[in-house]
């Protein structure tokens, strides 16, 4: 009889412990979402002369988007899909037919060179166009994602070389 | 005969005890000798506290892409393709002179002496494979928020074996504990196993 009572008490005790754990588990907070810091402003550099790194030219936006998705860029941002007509002189520079291009635009030569070296180290195509092209505004193409020459932070404004 | 054979394992055990004690006592000394012979030791000198969230990151390491974020350079050879990757990182995370690191104007011994040295001396360098990067003034893929690479407080290792979006690890799991023991967070927590960053909550 005593054994039965002890056994029942043990079972009840275990059930209570499991219940307590379950309650505590329910009350535990979920994973914290990452904090969101200031984002890169959507700077199009309208009117500026920019250095463009080209990843490819495609006949349609869908094909350009598909090609961009297939490129490996680790956890950092890569190319942007833009209409070729968004940059005055880009059509002549790319030398290939197509209405949409994978580009990343920079104000400094150094920013373009660092990005091209990074892209190439990942086995991705990257050609720095020999001449600057004029941005006519439109879609964001990566401006702001290069270091300012004075080391103060990201370059978020025109520099003498980018002004016509 | 029967009694001696039944007690012999016990005797043997007793005889082995002093030997085991000697081995246990000598093992750390031998390990220390082995490490010291390579001229390396884990300094743990002047580490900044690991920040949590954007504000703390900026308070501790400055604005994204600032000049300190790319002040220190180090080489890291990949074991699979024979290539030595050179990458840059923040001045507060290394570049302080030690037995194996020249004076690079850095403020601590974290990455280039302690983490890297630990991986070498634990004979784990065969697991650090191709695709090794540090500072990069860019945003996170698929968003317009700054990547921790923009502060020079993130390193990608074995990128060709540990792609972003993969929620398990094949090679980096062998040395991730070294980073964790030196204040770093492993990106496997958010399915980016190539990524190690000196920050939480971002």
Interface residues (C-beta under 8 A of the other chain):
Chain A: X32 X34 X35 X36 X37 X38 X39 X40 X42 X72 X73 X74 X75 X76 X77 X78 X111 X114 X115 X118 X121 X122 X145 X146 X147 X148 X150 X151 X152 X153 X154 X155
Chain B: X53 X54 X55 X57 X58 X62 X63 X64 X65 X66 X67 X68 X69 X70 X131 X133 X136 X137 X138 X139 X140 X141 X142 X143 X144 X145 X146 X147 X149 X150 X156 X159 X163 X164 X187 X190 X192 X194 X195 X201 X202
